Amino acid sequence: MGVRLKVRKGDRVFVLTGKDKGRTGEVLRVLPKEGRVVVQGVNVVKKHQRPAPGNPGGIVEVEAPIHVSNVAHLDPDSNKPTRVGYKFLDDGRKVRFAKRSGEILDR
């Protein structure tokens, strides 16, 4: 059973806990059923890959998912972690905004 996440693919996030605490990165994938996200350059693990056509195989490094509660959005203005809220614009669109600065996060 999935939950509604405030994180989307392409968002810049800050890692709050774990071995990569303090690092920042871009969200590559969102896994809402598990409540996890894959962040570029964070939680990198070594994976043993079998050779296949077009793939030589060997030991490769890939990003593993981390729980969404362990990341926070980065404020576009101050580049610091922030919480996210929702508001409606004058044209009726529902958008996400950074609570730290009030800046709109959606494109």
Backbone as a ProteinNet text record, in pm:
[ID]
protein_1_A
[PRIMARY]
MGVRLKVRKGDRVFVLTGKDKGRTGEVLRVLPKEGRVVVQGVNVVKKHQRPAPGNPGGIVEVEAPIHVSNVAHLDPDSNKPTRVGYKFLDDGRKVRFAKRSGEILDR
[TERTIARY]
84.2	0	88.6	76.2	161.6	107.8	196.7	158.7	187.2	122	147.1	275.5	373.5	502.3	514.5	585.2	605.6	731.8	798.7	922	891.4	948.9	930.8	1065.9	1065.3	1185.5	1238.1	1368.3	1429.2	1445.1	1385.3	1397.6	1538.9	1587.7	1714.7	1685.2	1752.1	1725.7	1855.2	1838.8	1946.6	1926.7	2032	2022	2037.8	1937.2	1933.5	2005.3	1997.8	2055.7	2123.4	2200.2	2264.1	2409.7	2468.8	2611.9	2642.5	2543.4	2562.8	2502.9	2490.2	2431.3	2504.8	2427.1	2484.7	2506.4	2493.6	2513.3	2385.2	2401.3	2287.2	2290.5	2175	2168.6	2031.9	2020.6	1895.8	1823.5	1692	1613	1606.3	1652.7	1651.2	1523.1	1473.2	1351.3	1276.2	1144.6	1059.9	985.5	989.4	922	811.5	692.6	588.5	534.2	533	480.1	567	698.6	789.7	821	782.1	811.4	958.7	1022.7	1166.2	1198	1318.2	1365.9	1509.4	1548.1	1686.1	1746.4	1855.1	1918.9	2056	2087.7	2213	2332.7	2424.3	2546	2529.2	2410.7	2384.1	2350	2400.6	2377.8	2425	2548.1	2605.7	2652.5	2608.5	2646.3	2710.1	2791.8	2853.2	2762.8	2739.9	2651.7	2729.4	2721.1	2786.7	2692	2737.2	2649.7	2701.4	2612.2	2646.5	2658.3	2752.7	2763.7	2638.3	2601.3	2485.7	2521.1	2443.6	2473.7	2474.9	2587.2	2600.7	2644.6	2665.8	2706.4	2819.5	2939.4	3051	3040.8	2958.5	2945.1	3055.3	3066	3165.1	3099.1	3178.4	3126.9	3097.5	2971.5	2930.6	2876.5	2885	2832.2	2700.5	2596.5	2463.3	2408.9	2318.6	2253	2138.1	2134.7	2025.8	1923	1796.9	1693.5	1714.5	1674.6	1673.2	1532.2	1498.7	1363.1	1339.5	1217.9	1185	1192.3	1178.7	1186.6	1328.8	1426.9	1566.4	1617.8	1529.5	1569.8	1478.6	1531	1453	1480.5	1380	1398.3	1502.2	1569.4	1659.7	1585.3	1595.2	1532.1	1603.8	1530.5	1595.1	1670.6	1626.9	1691.7	1816.9	1802.3	1912.4	1994.5	1950.3	2018.7	2030.9	1931.8	1926.4	1803.3	1800.9	1684.3	1558.5	1445.7	1319.5	1206.5	1096.8	975.7	897.5	799	721.8	575.3	510.8	367.8	301.3	170.6	93.3	11.1	-6.9	-97.6	-154.1	-264.8	-329.4	-293.8	-257.4	-227.3	-355.7	-345.8	-463.2	-530.1	-448.1	-506	-564.6	-565	-628.6	-534.9	-407.1	-312.7	-269.3	-254.9	-203.2	-53	28.2	173.2	237.8	360.2	439	524.8	543.8	631	719.2	835.9	930.6	884.9	867.4	818.4	923.2	1049.6	1156.5	1151	1131.6	1136.4	1006.3	916.8	792.7	805.5	924.8	951	876.3	821.8	749.1	848.3	826.4	916	881.3	752.5	710.8	751.8	774.8	817.3	700.3
-117.7	0	123.8	205.2	322.3	441.8	535.1	658.6	775	886.4	1005	1069.9	1078.8	1135.4	1277.6	1361.1	1499.5	1513.5	1401.9	1401	1348.6	1414	1371.1	1353.5	1282.3	1263.5	1400	1419.8	1546	1646.7	1622	1713.3	1705.3	1817.1	1820.1	1796	1696.6	1661.4	1657.6	1665.6	1663	1538.5	1459.6	1337	1372.3	1335.2	1370.2	1269.9	1141.1	1037.6	930	845.9	733.1	760.4	668.1	679.5	795.8	844.9	956.9	1086.4	1097.5	1215.9	1342	1445.2	1571.8	1586.2	1478.7	1485.7	1531.3	1585	1626.9	1554.9	1546.8	1482.1	1498.4	1451.1	1459.5	1325.5	1330.9	1208.7	1147.2	1021.5	951.6	871.8	812.3	731	743.1	732.3	732	599.2	532.8	404.1	421.5	468.6	501.7	380.7	263.2	145.4	108.9	131.9	101.4	224.3	343.7	466.6	501.7	474	494.5	576.9	634.7	711.2	669.8	682.3	658.4	794.7	828	959.1	940.2	1026.9	1018.6	1035.7	935.8	943	912.8	868.2	840.1	692.3	630.4	489.1	400.3	423.9	348.4	212.7	105	-30.2	-100.4	-202.1	-280.6	-398.5	-420.3	-527.2	-617	-747.8	-843.1	-872.9	-842.2	-856.1	-964.4	-1052.9	-1162	-1107.1	-1157.5	-1110.6	-1144.1	-1051.7	-1069.9	-1006.7	-1032.4	-969.3	-816.5	-758.1	-612.5	-565.6	-657.3	-620.7	-714.7	-659.4	-747.6	-811.6	-757.8	-813.2	-761.3	-818.6	-776.2	-709	-633.6	-564.4	-420.2	-379.9	-244	-174.1	-41.8	36.4	98.9	78	132.3	198.7	294.2	359.4	272.2	246.8	169.7	267.6	224.4	313.7	343.8	464.5	500.3	546.8	538.9	573.2	722.5	757.2	896.4	984.8	925.6	1004.5	1048.7	991.1	1025.4	1135.1	1192.2	1301.5	1421.6	1540.1	1663.2	1742.9	1814.7	1899.8	2007.3	2051.5	2164.8	2289.8	2394.9	2521.9	2581.7	2621.2	2678	2808.1	2884.7	3012.1	2993.7	2930.2	2923.7	2795.6	2698.2	2569.6	2495.3	2514.9	2445.1	2355.4	2253.3	2164.7	2240	2200.7	2265.3	2163.9	2200.4	2119.5	2167.1	2087.4	2117.9	2132.7	2232.9	2252.3	2259.7	2262.9	2275.1	2402.4	2465.7	2579.4	2586.2	2659.6	2676.4	2813.1	2816.2	2942.4	3006.4	3129.6	3202.1	3131.3	3060.5	2989.8	2854	2819.2	2696.2	2577.6	2592.8	2481.3	2460.2	2332.7	2298.3	2273.9	2349.3	2338.8	2317	2262.2	2244.7	2369.4	2408.5	2522.9	2493.1	2557.8	2542	2628.9	2567.7	2643.2	2740.1	2716.4	2803.7	2940.5	2939.9	3067.4	3102.7	3005.4	3030.1	3013.8	2973.6	2955.5	2832.1	2842.1	2730	2627.9	2498.9	2391.6	2331.8	2334.1	2276.4	2366.4	2302.5	2378.9	2449.6
0	0	0	-103.3	-117.7	-41.9	-18.2	49.9	-44.5	-21.6	-102.8	-53.3	-142.1	-105.6	-158.9	-85	-128.1	-212.2	-238.5	-316.5	-455.9	-556.8	-694.9	-762.6	-873.5	-952.8	-997.1	-982	-1022	-909.5	-792.5	-678.9	-620.5	-567.6	-496.5	-348.5	-289.7	-150.2	-69.2	63.2	161.4	246.6	267.9	347.2	494.7	575.8	717.6	807.1	775.1	860.7	777.2	845.1	778.1	744.5	670	638.8	545.8	472.9	380.8	434.4	566.1	629.9	585.5	546.8	506.4	357	282.9	137.9	68.9	-49.8	-129	-261.7	-325.9	-455.6	-517.7	-639.6	-714.1	-705.9	-690.7	-683	-822.2	-834.4	-962.9	-982.8	-873.7	-879.4	-748.7	-756.7	-637.4	-635	-520.8	-503.9	-399.6	-441	-343.3	-266.7	-327.5	-256.6	-137.5	-149.9	-39.8	45.7	-0.4	72.3	67.2	-46.9	-60.5	-184.7	-185.4	-300.7	-331.4	-458.3	-500.4	-531	-459.3	-473.1	-537	-631.8	-705.6	-612.8	-612.9	-533.9	-386.4	-344.1	-203.3	-187.2	-80	-49.5	-164.8	-209.5	-320.4	-268.4	-335	-296.3	-415.6	-385.6	-492.5	-524.4	-654.3	-698.7	-793.8	-772.5	-861.3	-975.4	-1097.2	-1213.7	-1307.5	-1346.3	-1437.2	-1580	-1658.6	-1797.2	-1877.6	-1964.6	-2052.4	-2186.4	-2289.7	-2418.8	-2406	-2443.5	-2433.7	-2296.6	-2202.3	-2066.7	-2023.9	-1999.2	-1964.7	-1826.8	-1739.9	-1605.1	-1514.3	-1395.3	-1297.8	-1178.5	-1103.5	-985.1	-1024.3	-1010.8	-1047	-922	-922.1	-810.7	-852	-770.5	-798.6	-672.9	-692.8	-580.4	-531.5	-401.2	-341.5	-284.7	-275.3	-220.6	-72.8	-30.9	110.9	145.9	273.1	315.2	298.7	258.1	228.8	353.3	472.6	595.4	625.8	556.7	580.6	488.2	405.7	318	338.6	308.9	315.8	189.4	141.5	24.1	52.4	-52.8	-41.3	-85.8	-4.5	-37.7	-158.8	-263.4	-382	-352.5	-252.3	-220.5	-135	-17.8	78	67.2	-12.5	-28.3	104.6	194.7	322.3	323.4	410.9	417.3	458.9	401.8	433.3	430.5	496	485.6	364.6	325.3	205.1	240.5	181.8	198.4	62.6	62.2	-60.4	-54.5	-169.7	-178.1	-318.5	-332.8	-461.7	-518	-645.5	-712.7	-762.3	-811.8	-861.3	-978.8	-1059.6	-1175.2	-1136.8	-1006.5	-959.5	-946.7	-984.6	-974.7	-829.7	-790.7	-658.6	-674.7	-600	-613.5	-477.3	-480.7	-358.9	-338.5	-211.6	-183.7	-63.7	-59.6	50.5	166.5	282.9	397.8	451.6	424.6	473.7	405.9	272.7	198.7	128.9	114.8	42.3	-108.1	-152.8	-295.1	-349.2	-469.5	-531	-583.8	-551	-591.7	-726.8	-762.5	-890	-1005	-1119.6	-1236.8	-1300.5
[MASK]
+++++++++++++++++++++++++++++++++++++++++++++++++++++++++++++++++++++++++++++++++++++++++++++++++++++++++++

